[in-house]
Amino acid sequence: MAAPLKIAIAGLGTVGAGVLKLLAANQALISARCGREIKVTAVSARDKGKDRGVSLDGLRWFDKAVDLAKEADADVIVELIGGSDGDAKAVVEAALARKRHVVTANKALLAHHGVALAKTAEAAGVSLAFEAAVAGGIPIVKALREGLAGNAISRITGILNGTCNYILSTMRATGRDFADVLKEAQDLGYAEADPSFDIDGVDAAHKLALLTSVAFGTPVDIETVHVEGIRHVSSIDIKYADEFGYRIKLLGVAERLANGAIMQRVYPCLITPASPLAAVEGVFNAVLAEGDFVGRSMYEGRGAGAGPTASAVVSDLMDIAGGRRVPTFGIPAASLRTLPAAPLDQHVGEYYVRLLVADRPGVFADVAGAFRDEAVSMESVLQRGRNADAKVNVVIITHEAPEPAVLRALKRLQANAALQEPPHMMRIENQK
């Protein structure tokens, strides 16, 4: 058997400890499958005395992660610190400068600096692998980069954030409000104390940008991802969506338009129960990929947590141990082609609109007139009885229309004195 692949781990949080546990538990299996042992030689974290439920005996300890990247006796540096800059970036750069392979779970780092780091890795002749950065234990990066490599991908659609999926699923199942379910998600460890990156769509946007690069052979471009979160989704919206036969999900969508441009968007939207994504509940993630020869393929699994993410980290380590190396984003970084970025105002689709209006004569005529004047046709309309303040919700499903026309209609309505709060609008992704 070949000499062991020596690795050093920077960051011993949930995932880092999970990697140590997985390597210890499945050492014989891993060695048999890649023809050599994967051996941890060094670790680094903030608190040496913390009980992580795994032994650190025999491992060299580094107080500073950058020192580990420079000095550890290791072939591979595993970066599990997190963050787009700071120590995480310094660790990866130091490792690549010394021609060490890097495995990372850091989507923010790669979303902002991935292309530059990939070029550095290729010049050094080493791997920069990131399966764990997207969708936890789902091997979606390998699926796109290798399994579907012979296909021209037309569209990627994914539930990419387990926190948001848990919140929306629980709101639908229980009828509870967003703030209440968010607090529960935090108590269960599904959401951070500061959940902004999750619930504002930033985490999903980072992941989508990486998948877009692999799927379409383009440089990672986080700046062109349209991002909306789920803070404004209410239990009322979920109830009305259900009445119309829809589910609300936070989706990341990247697609190649007919003009060749790439549109990337993250937002809460309505999907039909016929969509394979509609049944993905709780903290699970899922990705639909559409290729010209393979058609549609779906990948579902746990999107976070010690076990699933550690599984993805170790899969990258096993590729390196077995001598399997492909460019970070599927093709050499210098060959990534910048394609036009399509803004969301090129989006054409159906829309859900909820209006809280004063319940008085002529209001609905004003609503219909605003949509008529922008040539937006209404497919369905639902109005429920007034509340104690003589206000009523009017909910509209439009026919397919250009987004700018819908936004102009809503702007007209905002000027109407009968409107009691700003309009609530979500797109409908009719993918069956």
N, C-alpha and C positions, 0 to 999 in steps of 0.2 A: 504494500500500500504506500502511496505517495506521502511525503511529509505533510504534517498538519497545516491547514490554513489558519494562520494566527490572526485574531481579531482583537480590537480594543473598542470599548463602548463608551461614548461620551454621552452621559445622561442616563440616570438610573431611576427614572420615574416608573409609571405603570408599564410602559412598553419596554423599557430597558430591563426591568426585572423579569418581564415576561419572556424576553429573548433568552436570558440566562436559564430560566426554568425550562423552556422548550429544548434548548440545546442539551441540557442535562438529562431530561426525560427521554429524548429520542436520539441520543448520541449514536447508538448502534445502527439505527435505521438511516440516519443522515450519512454516516460514514459509508455504509453499503451503497447508498444511492449516488454519492459523488466521488467515491473512491479514495477518500481521505477524511481525516477527522477535522472538524472545525473547532478550534481551541481558543477560548478566551484567555488573553494574557494580561489585560489591563482594563481598568475602569476609571471613570471620573464622574463626580457628582458634587452637589453643594454640601451634603451632610454625610460624613463618613459613618457616623454612629447610628443612622436611621435603620430601623428593622424593615427590611424589604422582603422578608420571607424566603430569602435565598442566600446561600453561603458565598462570601467573597474571599474565602480562604485561598491562599496561593496566588491571588491576583494582585498585580502592582496597582497601587492607588495613586491617582493624580488629583491634586486639589484644583488645578486649572486644566480645563478641557483642551486649550490650545497646546499646552505642554504635552498632553497625551498624544495629540495629533503629530507632534514633532518628534517625540522621544520614545514612545511605546514600542516594544518589540512586536510589531504587527504588520501584516500584509494589507489589512483592511481596517479602516476607521468607520465605525458605525455612529452616525450623528443622530442623536435622539433628544437634542436640547430644545429645538423649536425656535420660531421667530425668523423674520426675514433678514435680519442683520445681526450685529453684535457677535456674541461668542459662536453661535451656530455658523455664521458665514466665515468667521476667522478659522474655525476648526476645519471646515471643508477646504478652504483655500490652502491652509497649511498642509493638510494631508495630500492634496493633489500636487502641491509644489514638491513634495518628497516622493512623488510617484507611487502613492498608496491608493488602492481602490477605496471608494467611498460608497456606503449604503446609507440612505437617509429616509426618514419618514416625514421630512419637512416640506410640506406643500407651499408654505409662504415663501421660504427661501428660493425654491425653484421657480415659483411663479414670477418672482421679481428678478432673479439672477441666473435662472436655469441655463439660458443659452451661453452666457459667458463661461459658466462653470463647466458646461458640456464641452466647449472648445478647449478649455484647459485640460480636462480629463483626456480628451482624444489626443491632444498634443503630447501628453505624458504616457499615452499607451495604457491607460487604466480605465476601469469602469466607474461610472457614476450612476448608481441604480436607485430607483425610488418607488418600487411597487407599493410599499407601505404608505406612501404619501396620498394615495387616492383610494377611497372606498375600503379601507381596512383590509380584511381578509379576502376580498374579491380580487382575483388575479386579472384585473381589467387592463392594466398596462401591458402585460405580456400578451393578453388576448389581442389587443389592437396592434401591438408592435410586431408580434410573431405569428400568432394563430391566424389573424386576418390580414397578414401582410400582403397577400396577393390581391386584395380587394381595394377598389376605390370606395372610400367611406363617404356617404352622403350626409349622414346625420348621427349625432350622439345625443341621447336623452337620458338623464339620470336623476335619481334621488340620491344626492351626494352628501347629505348631512343628516345623521341619525337623530340629533337633538330636535331639529325642526320636524322631522317625520314623526317622532314620538309625540311632540306637542300637538300637531295637527290631527294625528290619529286619535289621541286621547280626547281632544276637544270634540271630535265627531262622535266618539263612542259614549261620552258622558254628558255632553252639552255644556261643559264647564267653560269658563272664560279663559282667555290667553294667559293673563297674569297668574291665575290660580294654577294652571297646568305647568307653566314655566317654573313656579316655586317647587312643585312636586318633582319636576325633572332635575332641579338643582339638588333637592334632598336625596334623590336616588343616585346622584353622581352622573347623570346624563348631560347635565349642563353645568358650565363653569359659574363661579361666583359672579364674574362679569361675562354674561352670555353674548355680548354684542357681536363677536365674530361669527357666531352660529346664527343667531336669530336675524341679523341684518344681512345675511347672505354672503358675507365675505369669505368664509371658509369654503362654501360651495363654489364660489367664483374662482378661488385659487385652484381647486381641483379641476374645474371645467377647463380652465386655461391650459393645464397640463395635458388633459385628454385631447383637447383641440390640436395641440402641437403634434402629438403622436398620431392622431387620426388623419390629419390633413397635411402633415409635413411642413408646418409653418413654424416660425419662431413663436415662443410663448409671448402672448400679448395681453397681460392682465388689464391694461388700460382700456381696451376696447370691449370688455365684458360689461354689459348692462346688468346692474345689480339692484335688486329689491329684496327686502326681507319679509318676515311674517308678522311684524309687530302690529300691523293694521288689520290683520285677519281676525274677525270677531266670530263668536259662536253664532251670531245671527247669519253671517255670510255662509258658514258651514251648513246651517240649517236650510237656508234657501238653495244653496247648491245641491243639497241632497234632494230637495223637492223637484228640482229640474233634472235630476238623474245624474249628478256629477259628484266627484270627490275633489277636494282641494289638496294639492301637493306643492311643496317647494321643488321646482325642477331646475336643473341646469340643461340648457339646450345649445348645441352647436351644430350648425348646418351650413352646407354649401348651397347658395342660392343659384338660380338659373344663370345669373350674370357672372358666376364664378366667385363672387364675394363670400366671405365667411361672416355669419352673424352668430354672436355669442350672447346668451342671455340667461340670467338667473332671476327667477321670480316665482311667487305663489300663483298657481293657475288652476283652472278647472280641467279635469280629465274625466272621461267616461269610465264606468265600471268595466267596459270591454277592454280597456287598456291593460296590458300586463303589469303596468306600474301601480294600478289602482289597488291591488291586493297586497302591496308591500307596506306593512304596518310597523309600528313601534320604531325601534332603533335600527332597523334594517336599512341597508342601501341597495340600490339596483341600478343597472345601466343597460340601456338598449342601444345596440350598435347596428347600423344599417349599411351593408356593403352591396356592391353591384352584382356579385356572384353568389355570395352566401345568403343574401337576403337579410332578414332580421335575426339577431341573436341576443339573448338576454342573460345577464349575470346578476345574481342576487346573493346577499350574505350579510354578515354583521359588518357594519362600517367603522367600528371603533372597538376599543377595549384591548386589554393586555394580550389575550390569546390570538384573536384575529390579526392584529397589527404585527405581533411578534411572528406569526406565521408568514406574513408577507416579507418581513425583514429577512428571515431565515431562507426563504425561497431565493432571494437575491444573493445571499451568501453562498448558497449551494450552486448557483450558476457560476459564481466566481471560482469556487472550489473545483468545479468540474471543467473549468477552462472555457466556459461559454460566455462570450462577450459580444454585445451588439451596441451600436451607438445609443446614447441616452434617450433620444427621441425617435429612434427607429432608423434614421438616416444621419449621415454625418452633419454636424451642426452647420458647417459651411454650405451644405446643400439645402438647408431649410429655406423654403421660398416664402417671401412675404406676399400674401394675397390681400386684395382690398378688404377692408373691414366694413361690413354693412351696419349702419346705425339702426336702432330700433324703429326709426320712423319709416323704414322700408318694410316693416312687418305688416302682413295682411292676415287677418284671422277673424274669429268670432270673439265677442266680448260679453262679460258679465258686468252689469252696472247696477248698483243699488243707490237709490236716492231717498233721503228722508225729507219729506215735503209737508207743508201745511195742507191739511185736508180741507180744501175749499174749491168751489167751482172754477173750472178753466185751467187748473194746474196741469192736468194730464195733457191737455191740448198744447200747453207751452212745452212740455217735455217732448211730445211727439213732433212738434214743430222744429225744435232744435236738432233732432236727429234727421228729420226730413230735409232741412236746409243744408245739411252736410252730406246728403245722399247716403245716409246710414239706415238700412232697413232693419226693423225690429222683428225678430222671429217669435219671441214669446214675452209676455208681460204678466207679472204677478203682483197683486196688491192685496195686502192684508188690512184688517180693521184698524181704525185709529186707536192711538193710545190716549192716556188721560189728558195729555196736552194738545189733543187734536192734531197729532202728527201721524203720518203714515209712511211706511216703506213701500216704495215702488221699485220692483226688481225687473230688469230687462235683460234678455239674451238677444244679441244682435245677430244678423246674418254676417257673412264674411265682409269685412270692410278694411280699408287702409287705416293704420293706426292714427295718422295725423287727422283724418276726418273724425274719428271717434273723440280724439282729444279736443278738437275744435267744438264739437257738440257739447262736451262737458264744460268747456269754458263758457259757452253761451249760457248754460244752465246755472253756472255759479253766479251769474249776474242777476238771476231771478230771485226776487225777494221771498218767494215761497220756499226756496231751498233752505233747510234748517241746519245743514252741515255740509262740508265738501262732499262731492260724489265719491263713491267707492267703486273702483274699477279693477277687474282682473281679466287677464286673457284666458281664452279657452284653447287648450292644445288637443285637438281632435285627432289623436293617434290611436288607431284600433289595432 
